[in-house]
Amino acid sequence: MEFNRLKNKDLAHLPIKLLPHDPEWPRQADLLIGDLRKLIGKAAVRLEHVGSTAVSGLCAKPKLHIDILVERSVPLSDIRE
């Protein structure tokens, strides 16, 4: 079955792989944050690595999560590509 055709009930049976903390995750997040900052520009008030990959020593799914705080006065259409 193709992944994009799965329904929620099908997803419940997929295994979730947790990996030991990878010391590269913070560095990878910093690189991603730098790229996002260039794309978003001054509208970005703060970009922050969050979630389980941001916690040293914690097992996690290998997915980086970045929170982006933007100025309220900036329309989203101005920061979308």
VENSULGI-V429486 format. One record per backbone hydrogen bond with DSSP energy under -0.5 kcal/mol. CO is the residue of the C=O (numbers start at 0). NH is the residue of the N-H. If there is no record, write none. Layout:
co->CO nh->NH
co->CO nh->NH
This chain:
co->1 nh->4
co->2 nh->5
co->6 nh->9
co->6 nh->10
co->7 nh->11
co->9 nh->12
co->10 nh->13
co->14 nh->16
co->15 nh->17
co->18 nh->59
co->20 nh->22
co->21 nh->24
co->23 nh->27
co->24 nh->28
co->25 nh->29
co->26 nh->30
co->27 nh->31
co->28 nh->32
co->29 nh->33
co->30 nh->34
co->31 nh->35
co->32 nh->36
co->33 nh->37
co->34 nh->38
co->35 nh->39
co->36 nh->40
co->39 nh->42
co->40 nh->43
co->42 nh->44
co->42 nh->70
co->45 nh->68
co->47 nh->49
co->47 nh->66
co->49 nh->64
co->50 nh->53
co->51 nh->54
co->53 nh->55
co->54 nh->57
co->59 nh->18
co->60 nh->62
co->64 nh->49
co->66 nh->47
co->67 nh->69
co->68 nh->44
co->68 nh->45
co->70 nh->73
co->72 nh->74
co->74 nh->77
co->75 nh->78
co->75 nh->79
